Amino acid sequence: MSSIPKIVILGAGYGGILTAQRLQKELNYNEADVTLVNRHDYHYITTHLHMPAAGTDSIEHTRVSISKLIDEFKIDLVKSSVQEIRLHDKKVILEDGTLSYDYLIIGLGGEPETFGIPGMAEYAMSIRSINSVRLIRAHIEYQFAMYKNEQRPQERINFIVGGAGFSGIEFVAELADRIPKLCKEYDVDPALVNIYNIEAASSALPGFAPELVDYAVEVLQKKGVTFKFGVAIKECMPNGVILSTGEEIKSATIVWTGGVRGNRLVESAGFETMRGRVKVDEYLRAPGYENIFIIGDNSLIFNGDKPYPPTAQMAMQQGVSCAQNIVASIRGKELRKFEFHHKGTVASLGKGEGIAVVGDKKYTGFKAAQLKKLVDLRYLFIIGGIPLVLKKGRFI
Ligand SMILES: Cc1cc2nc3c(=O)[nH]c(=O)nc-3n(C[C@H](O)[C@H](O)[C@H](O)COP(=O)(O)OP(=O)(O)OC[C@H]3O[C@@H](n4cnc5c(N)ncnc54)[C@H](O)[C@@H]3O)c2cc1C
């Protein structure tokens, strides 16, 4: 290792930003060179993407310039796309250069998992990045405009969301809130519009208590969502889907939220993965590599015999822990085992509605919706203090 260790962080998502901020706080002057690589010069708040996707909030509430979050005297920000991770010679190949590292943190986030469903990768859109949600929003508006300029084809105003997990439910709720406004703007009768949420499992929102799931489903049905549970999408086409029941639903808009996997770059680096996620050791290191830490949606941690679901709160806590362990390792101190502290779960169901679990307390409706806002504000405070809360926060 060179005299000043080189630390390279890949990805400035929830995990990467928290790692960078903690390193910049804990490292002394000239103790290490830290480089943060991200495809964009902004950090986006993934848990918020469903809103600009449906058009119920602006993109600007969902992203923050990375230079506002880190001290660029302490951390080099490289805006580039990672192409390859070369473990044998400790290098990362970027689209426009190469970086070598002594310590590597991989926090490149997830990718949609389409489970090989024919046509899904080609014809469905996904809620994944600022660019992908801009596309969804523009596409939905375009369908309304086209509907009025063609022979009123029903497929233009049928909307299909595949998957009733967190992101599927939160998106469908926002979409249901947006549709009446679009109908008004484009002179379309709201009774003609259909929103379908299709889920292969027998119910929505795995992990929530059945009474909260029932509450969520009822709220969304009242907002006009048609659920199809226990029904899989067998094939996705440019103008609709074929279901496992044989039914065909025509739609020019299919948004797939039915699966997430880790970033493919992690697999192609040669790590052993389960759907792109690496089972890390108790210090968040890749098996066999004391200098490589894997966090967020790229990592796999078990809670008993089941893996924890990939969440923002997991990625954040891992980011802090891996930064502390890297500092400890540089200083020759003992590393600390990572322990996940579950702080609760909140799902938004659109304007003024939600469900939440905090400790052993369950919340529904307005209270849960306010909790969601508090969680969002807390995150902004953690990464950017009061100025960021005031600039990007959505208040009660
Ligand atoms: C719509 C939606 C709603 C969600 N809601 C919730 C919720 O309410 N609560 C919750 O806890 N979790 C939620 N999640 C899950 C949560 O967002 C993720 O678990 C979390 O973002 C993972 O953090 P991460 O740091 O691993 O990756 P990310 O936050 O995804 O960040 C990865 C970063 O890496 C960058 N990157 C990717 N590839 C490259 C490359 N090749 N080169 C350079 N940079 C690259 C990306 O641009 C991004 O900045 C939601 C997810 C979605 C999609």
The ligand as a Tripos MOL2 file, in Angstrom:
@<TRIPOS>MOLECULE
LIG
   53    58     1     0     0
SMALL
NO_CHARGES

@<TRIPOS>ATOM
      1 C1        -39.2290    4.0460   -6.3180 C.3       1 LIG1
      2 C2        -38.4650    3.5360   -5.1300 C.ar      1 LIG1
      3 C3        -38.9680    3.7680   -3.8480 C.ar      1 LIG1
      4 C4        -38.2550    3.3300   -2.7470 C.ar      1 LIG1
      5 N1        -38.7620    3.6060   -1.5070 N.ar      1 LIG1
      6 C5        -38.0430    3.2730   -0.4230 C.ar      1 LIG1
      7 C6        -38.4860    3.6750    0.8780 C.ar      1 LIG1
      8 O1        -39.5290    4.3240    1.0190 O.2       1 LIG1
      9 N2        -37.7140    3.3480    1.9360 N.ar      1 LIG1
     10 C7        -36.5260    2.6720    1.7970 C.ar      1 LIG1
     11 O2        -35.8360    2.4340    2.8050 O.2       1 LIG1
     12 N3        -36.0780    2.2720    0.5910 N.ar      1 LIG1
     13 C8        -36.7940    2.5500   -0.5250 C.ar      1 LIG1
     14 N4        -36.3310    2.1970   -1.7660 N.ar      1 LIG1
     15 C9        -35.0620    1.4410   -1.8680 C.3       1 LIG1
     16 C10       -33.8630    2.3840   -1.7280 C.3       1 LIG1
     17 O3        -34.0290    3.4840   -2.5870 O.3       1 LIG1
     18 C11       -32.5560    1.6640   -2.0570 C.3       1 LIG1
     19 O4        -32.4390    0.5400   -1.2260 O.3       1 LIG1
     20 C12       -31.3560    2.6060   -1.8490 C.3       1 LIG1
     21 O5        -31.3970    3.6580   -2.8070 O.3       1 LIG1
     22 C13       -30.0360    1.8610   -1.9900 C.3       1 LIG1
     23 O6        -28.9680    2.7570   -1.8240 O.3       1 LIG1
     24 P1        -27.5960    2.5060   -2.5730 P.3       1 LIG1
     25 O7        -26.6260    3.4850   -2.0010 O.co2     1 LIG1
     26 O8        -27.2360    1.0720   -2.5430 O.co2     1 LIG1
     27 O9        -27.8780    2.8240   -4.1030 O.3       1 LIG1
     28 P2        -28.5360    4.0890   -4.8180 P.3       1 LIG1
     29 O10       -29.1560    5.0010   -3.8480 O.co2     1 LIG1
     30 O11       -29.3790    3.5130   -5.9040 O.co2     1 LIG1
     31 O12       -27.2800    4.8180   -5.4640 O.3       1 LIG1
     32 C14       -26.4530    4.2380   -6.4510 C.3       1 LIG1
     33 C15       -25.6510    5.3540   -7.1000 C.3       1 LIG1
     34 O13       -24.7000    4.7750   -7.9980 O.3       1 LIG1
     35 C16       -24.7120    5.4770   -9.2400 C.3       1 LIG1
     36 N5        -24.2770    4.5370  -10.2810 N.ar      1 LIG1
     37 C17       -24.9060    3.4160  -10.6850 C.ar      1 LIG1
     38 N6        -24.1870    2.8030  -11.6500 N.ar      1 LIG1
     39 C18       -23.1020    3.5780  -11.8650 C.ar      1 LIG1
     40 C19       -21.9780    3.4660  -12.7200 C.ar      1 LIG1
     41 N7        -21.8260    2.4340  -13.5600 N.pl3     1 LIG1
     42 N8        -21.0320    4.4360  -12.6650 N.ar      1 LIG1
     43 C20       -21.1580    5.4820  -11.8050 C.ar      1 LIG1
     44 N9        -22.1870    5.6300  -10.9710 N.ar      1 LIG1
     45 C21       -23.1550    4.6840  -10.9960 C.ar      1 LIG1
     46 C22       -26.1520    5.9290   -9.3870 C.3       1 LIG1
     47 O14       -26.2490    7.0180  -10.2930 O.3       1 LIG1
     48 C23       -26.4980    6.3010   -7.9440 C.3       1 LIG1
     49 O15       -26.1450    7.6290   -7.6650 O.3       1 LIG1
     50 C24       -37.0340    2.6160   -2.8990 C.ar      1 LIG1
     51 C25       -36.5290    2.3690   -4.1920 C.ar      1 LIG1
     52 C26       -37.2350    2.8210   -5.2940 C.ar      1 LIG1
     53 C27       -36.6700    2.5680   -6.6790 C.3       1 LIG1
@<TRIPOS>BOND
     1     1     2 1
     2     2     3 ar
     3     2    52 ar
     4     3     4 ar
     5     4     5 ar
     6     4    50 ar
     7     5     6 ar
     8     6     7 ar
     9     6    13 1
    10     7     8 2
    11     7     9 ar
    12     9    10 ar
    13    10    11 2
    14    10    12 ar
    15    12    13 ar
    16    13    14 ar
    17    14    15 1
    18    14    50 ar
    19    15    16 1
    20    16    17 1
    21    16    18 1
    22    18    19 1
    23    18    20 1
    24    20    21 1
    25    20    22 1
    26    22    23 1
    27    23    24 1
    28    24    25 2
    29    24    26 1
    30    24    27 1
    31    27    28 1
    32    28    29 2
    33    28    30 1
    34    28    31 1
    35    31    32 1
    36    32    33 1
    37    33    34 1
    38    33    48 1
    39    34    35 1
    40    35    36 1
    41    35    46 1
    42    36    37 ar
    43    36    45 ar
    44    37    38 ar
    45    38    39 ar
    46    39    40 ar
    47    39    45 ar
    48    40    41 1
    49    40    42 ar
    50    42    43 ar
    51    43    44 ar
    52    44    45 ar
    53    46    47 1
    54    46    48 1
    55    48    49 1
    56    50    51 ar
    57    51    52 ar
    58    52    53 1
@<TRIPOS>SUBSTRUCTURE
     1 LIG1         1 GROUP 0 **** ****
